Amino acid sequence: MKRWQTLFLLLFSSHVQLWSQSAPLERIGIEQGLSQGFVTCLAQDREGFIWAGTMNGLNRYDGQRMKVFVSDPHDSLSLSSSAIGGIHDFGDCLLVGTYGTGLNIFCKKSQRFFRLPYRLSSQANLPTDKTYTGNSLPAENVFNELIVDADGHIWLLNYNGVFSQKAWVVRMEVPKGFWEELPSDPSLVSKIQYRAWYMDNLESNWPQFIVVNERQIICFRKDQTLVFNHQEQNWVTLKLKGGPPQKLAHIVFAEDKRTSLLQSADSLAWHCTGDDCRLLGKLPGMVFFFNDKKVWLRQDGWYKTYPIANSLETVDWAGPALSVPRKDVRWMAMFDRSGNLWFPERISGLAKYSTINGRFRHYFQGQSLMTCPFNSQNDGFGYLKDARIKLNSKPDPLLEAIQRMLDRESLSSFMINHDAAGNYWMVIYQTGLKHHFVVKADKLTGQVKRWKSPMASDAAYFSTFDEMGRYWYTTGGRLACFDPNLPETANDEQRWAFFDFGALGTADDQIIGMAKTADGSWWMASMKGLIRAKPNRSEAGKPRFDFQMLTTKANVENSPRSNNVACLLTDPKDANLLWIGSKGGGLSRLDTRTGHFKHLTTRNGLPNDVIYGILPDDEGRLWLSSNRGLIRYNPVTGEIKTFRQADGLQSDEFNSHAYSKTLSGELMFGGVNGLNVFDPKDLVDNKAKPKVLLTGLRINNLPVSVRDGDGILKESIEFCKEIVLPFSKHNITFEFAALEFTAPTKNKFRYYLKGAEKEWEQEGSEPHATYLNLPPGDYTFIVNGSNNDGVWSDEPVRLRITILAPWYRTWLAYLAYLLVLGGLAYWLVRDWMKKRDLRQTLELKEKEALHVGEMNQLKLDEFTQRILEKSQLIAELEGRLESEREVENEMEQENEPEPAIGHTAKPDDLHKLYKSQILTAKDWESFKTLFDRVHPGYMPQVMHRYPQLTPAESRLVMLTKMGLNTAEIAAMIGVSSETVKKTRQRLRKKLEPSNANLDDLVALL
């Protein structure tokens, strides 16, 4: 790291010299993540990160987040010590010096530290000029300072003890290609060469005595100043032309590298160009940077910058300066690439003075301005508070005279005006007394003159001049006009004119702004509405007015948006247009020719609808103070730009009344924390294009690092171009930064995830983006960033992301699925074919069984019919037998033989026939077999349910199932119908003790 003596140019300029302007600073401390408040060193690397070394860690700052590196005793690839003494960037690597444990090389891509085997001895009897290797260096020493010269040589300062005035100056040389090959070959550290020079009798006991500029290495001793001679490879005494050899304490080289400024410990300074050194004399502090426009020095714990008119010899060291009040600051500072100045502190961390802070100069810090600010005669600024004139500059005799008058008579005033000649004007009054005065403090004569008003009224809250130089104000419910252009002999009636608008009901203290338009109307801003004083006639050269109050009308767009009007401005390019600022209604424009209103609010771009003040600049743009910063509005283009506290404003909140324009064209706006003064021409946009980088990666809400060992990051996320993730890691958060530190909180980002959303669909100031439940596939995250003024980087960052499908969604899995599905289809087809064949077989069998059943039913029916026929035959035979028996009995009684009728069957034969046809077991077996075929399983189920049934009852059940009636059943079983009926009744009771019919019961079984 180059020391503070090689700082860049501070990009700050001011058109108005200031007596004492305090520069606002941004603080970065432990609240922002800094590991410790004691900052020992600073550097900005190639990527643009700010690196800060502390006594408790190495910090990397991206404008939003701090990343901290500390020593870990269980990690050999961490820092050797957390006490950091120096930092220098070498592309993909950082060289980091630590107190007590030597040097570390940090590889940014792998996020690993390599410790250099480097030690030195503090013994005075060692040779003062000797080359050592890393492994042969003598034992113990402490590292203190790190510097790199133009040839790439690394210079190390080592001293043992804070109060020691003895040290080693070591030059470290690395082999060719060292920085490129080191990440893959850590063994290269053993090839580093060291050359050491032992120094004693040093000027300082703190490491502030080596200065680098190109090839010049300078060491300050008590008796002489030594300069390293690169050609001779030794140290020679510095000699100043025109003076004795000097023991210096400080040397600064100008930005152009051609001149230098040398200072002794007592601040005696020489300005040198080549070998020509001219004595400047004693300066008020120690210079640390200068060019042909500015010189920065440290003075009594403050950093101050002074303008250079012609040369260093002409600087007015007692004149105005921009001061940075940093009493707790180390003897170093650093400019970043955008020109922002960084101060390391011993307690509070980092303080940053931004280049944009100088654009808005800040006065009366900590005070709330509630009245109109004004210029003082000696280029200072002031305002009125409680009848006291507050100034930031040297005393102003005219203002002192006015203050004496106010104090002597207990007078008060609300505002001080300037006329075109720079004279002070004001309306003064004494509370309770119904009279007031118009006062003029003449810039040329230094005299203060006042005129007593002929109108009985006191306070006046707003005053202004018209184009004829007449002085207008409001008092006592009247619009007052005072003409200072009349001769001294003019009386009050000639000099004053009053126009009463008291009928409108507006109190004096409610008139807080006035403006005049092209038609001669005066417009007054009040808390009850917009008042118009429209001229209707003129008598004896004095105008007359008709007064009208314009108020908000519900649901009427062509009316004021708020009755609480705060400020007015006649358009500088068209006096027919009136700009109206209100509290709650935003900005409105009234065309006095047509009476048409046009409104601008938060709905169409304003950051806030409370407008306290309106001032124009020379380009026709309007500047509006609000509760959300200072707004620049271009009526022609419609462009709106907001400046906030981060841009250097006293606060985001401003106040009513507190706005004015200086005679030189600068604008003044007061707020709750003081006064801002600026020249609109100085507020050029920040053209620095930031470098955009990814700074962090979180997967499933867990941080991912290149050192995690899971292989997700092959390089640190800042350098990574592609990552591959498993399916389970599909919730991703990207962290990013735009490395431009002017106002980092105002940097913007726009981004999108290609493959998941539309181009540049997301935009905002949040430096992170989260995507949840991403399906497998290929994506590209693209992010771009802008600086505080909306200048975008030319190179968006791209990171390709591949989310792998789960194993069951890979091509191998799909092949397996195909094989399984093919096998399954084959099996299903075969199974279907088998089932088809089986179904066909079953259908055939069912048909066969149906056919068999039908045949069995037919056989059963035929058998039953046959039995019935047999039963009928038997019955006939029995009838005949009975008839024959009766005839036989009669013949026996008559002893007369009868001839036979039909065939002559005997009764015994008939009985045998009956028995053989009906009651044989074979017949019933055949009957049962046929019944079981027709009604399979029926009788076993009946017998299982009713095992108490007799064989006769079983036959009755079967016959009933067949649908036979009582007579048929009686004929079948060879009993009488009456017997069958009785048997049926008994059977019904056995089967179901209810009133159900037996036929129904049998059918339900």
C-alpha positions, 0 to 999 in steps of 0.5 A: 500500500502506498502511504498517504503521501501519494494520494490522488486529487480531491475532486472538490472546488468551491466558488465562494471562499468560506471562513469556516466550513465543516465538512460532513463525514460518513462514519463506518464503524462497528455498527456497520460491521467493522471488526474494531474501531482502531484502523491501522491501514487502508487500501483499495484493491483492483476490484474496487473493494476498500480494505481496512486493517485493524488490531482485530481483523482484516475488513473488506467493505463493499459500501453495504456490507463488511466481510471480516477475516481473523486469525484462527489457531485451528486453521493454517490457511487463515491470518497468522495474526488478527493485528493488521499493519499493512495491505497492498494489492497484487491483482488476485492477491493481497499482501497483508502485514501483521504485527508480530507474525510477519507477512501473509498473502491472501488469494482472493479466488481461493479465500486462503492465506499463505504465511511467509516464513519471514523473521528478522533480528533486532540486534544492532551488531548484525550486518547492515547490508546483507541478503537473506533468504526466507529460511535463513533470516535471523530470529524475532522481529515485528512487522510495521509497514508495507510499501511497494515501489514503481519497480514492484519491489516490496519494502518492509519496515520492522521495528521492535517496540513502540518506543524503539528508534531502531529498525530494519528496512527490508526489500522483498523480491518475488520470482517472476510469475509469483502472484499468478502461480502462487494459488496453485503452488504455495511452495513458491513462498520459499523462493522469496528473497529478502535484503535487509538494512539495519537503521538506528538513531531514527527521527521517530518512534512510530512507523511514519518515516518511509516515503514512497514516490515512484523510485524514491525511498526516504528514511528520516533520522535524527541527524540526516534524511536518507534516500535510497539510491537504486543504482548504487543500491545504498542509502545516501544523505539528502541534500537541499540546494541552497541550504545545509543537509536537512533532517526532515520529518515529512516529504510530499510529492505533488500529483504531477510527480514533478514537484515536492514539498519537504517539511521538518518536524517543526513544519518548516517547509521547502517547495522543490522543483527538481534540484531547486528548493525554495523555503516557504517558511513555517506552515500551520500544519503538516501537508499530505497532498497538494496540486495546482488547485488545492493543498491538504494539511493536518492542523491541530487535529483537523484536516483542512484544504486551502485553495491555491491561487497561483502557487504554494507561496501565495496560499492564504494560510490564515484565510478560509478553509474547508475543515474536516474535524477529525481529532481522533485520526491516524497520520494517514488518509486515502483517496479512492478511485472516485475521489472520496477521502477516507480517514482511519481513526483510532477509536471510531473506525473509518470516516469518509469525506465524499466528493459530493459532500463539498457540493452542498456546503453545510453551516450552523450544524445542529441548529434548526433554521426557521427564518430566511437565510441571507448573505453577509457582507464578508461572504458569510451567511446568517439568519435571524432567531429570536431577534438575534442575527446568527452568523457563520463568518467574521463580524459584519459592521452593518449587521452589528449596527442593526443588532445594536438597534434591535437590542437597544429598542427591543425590536424584532424582525422576521427576515433580512432582504438584499436589494440588487446593490447588496444593501440590507432591508428589513421590517422591524417591530416591537411586540405590543406596539402598533407600529413598525419600521422599514430599515435599510443598511447601506453597503456603501456608506455603512449607515443604517436608516429607518422609516416609521410606517404611518399604518398602525400595525406591528409584525411583518412576516414576509417581504420582497422587491418588485421589478421597480425596486419597491419593497412589498410586505404584509402587515396588519391584514394589509398588503404594504408597498414602500417606495425607497426610490422617492426623494428624501422630501417625499412624505409618508403618503407618497412613500407608502401604500396599503391595501386591506385584505382583512376581510379574507380572515387571514392573520399576518403570521399566516402570510409566508410567501409572495410573488408577482405575475405578468398581469400585475397581480400579487399572490400571497401564500397563506395557511388558509389558501392562495390569495390573489391581489388583482389590480383593477385601477390606478389612481395618482400612480398608485395601484388598487387591488381586488382580493380573492382567496383560492381554495381547494374544491372537493373533486375539482382537479382545477383548484389548489391541492392544499389550502396550506400554501407554503411558498410561491415563485413566478416562473423565471422564463414565463411571468404568466406562470405561478409555481405553488408549493404547499404542505400536503399538495405537492407542487402546482403550476397556475397559468394566470391567463387561463386559470388552469392548474397543473399538479405534480405530486408523489403520484407522478414522481415527487418523493414528498408532497410537502414543499417548503421552498422553491428557488430557480437556477440559471438553467430554468430548473426548480429546486424544492425543499421538502421532508424527503430531501432537496428536489431538482425539477426540470419543467421542460423535460419533467426530470426529477432528481432528489438529493438526500442527506447521503449527498451532503445535505444537512438533513432530509428534512427542511423548514418553512421560510428557510430558503433564499438566493444569494447575490452571486446566484447560489441557493440557500435552504435551511432545515432542522440541522443547519443551512445548505448553500450550493451553486447548482452548476457544481452539482454535476452528475457523478460520472464514475461507473461502478464495478459490479460484483457478486459478493455473497451466495446463500443456498437454502438460507445458508452461506456458501464459501469456496472453502466449504469443501462441498465443491459448489464454488470452485472460486470465490463468488466474486470470480465465479462464472458458473455453479452446479447445484443438486436438486435439494439446493434450489433456494438461492440468495445472491448478494451483490455490490456496486463498488462506487463509494460516493453515496453507496446507499443510493446505488441502484441495482437491476437484475433478473434470472434468465430462464425464470423471469423477464429481462431486467424485471427487478430494480431497486436499492436492495443489494440482494435477490432471492429465488425460491423453489427453482425447478431443475434447469439452466439459468443465468443470473444477471445483475447491473448496478449504478452509482448514486447519480444513476450512471450504470456499469457497462459490464453486468455480472453474469453467473450461470446456474445449473440445478440438477434433476434428482436421481429419479429424473435423470436420463438413466432413471428415465431409461430405467423407467422405460425398461420397467414400463416396457416390462410392465407393458409386456407383463400386462399384455401377457396377463391380459391375454391370459385373462382373456383366454381364461375368460373365454374358457370360463365363458365356455364352461359357463355356457357348458354349465348353463347347458348342463343346468338346463339339461338337469332342469329339464331332466328334473322336470321330466323326472318330476313329471314322470313321478307325477304321472306315476302318482296320478296312475297310482291314484287311479289304480288306487281308486280302481282298487278301492272300487274293486274292493267295494265290488268284491265286498258287495259280491261277498255279501251277495255271493254273486260274482261280477264280471271284471272291468278293464284289466284285472289287477289285484290290489296287492299288485297295485300297492307294489306298483305304487311303492316301486314308483314313489317310495324307493330310495333310488328314486329320491336319490335320483331326485336329490341329485338332479335337484342339487345340480339345478340348485347347487349348494341350496340344500347343504346351506339349509341343513347347515342353518337348520340341522334339526330338519327331518328327511321328510321335511327336507324333501318338503323343502325341495319340493316347495323350492320347485314351486309344487302345490300341496296336492302335487307334493302330497302325490309325490310323497304319497300322503294326503293333502291334509298331512302335507298341510300340517307338515308345512305348518310345522316346517314353517315354524321351524324355519322362521317363527313368524307369519311369513308364508312357507313358500316365501321363506323357502324362496329366501333361503 
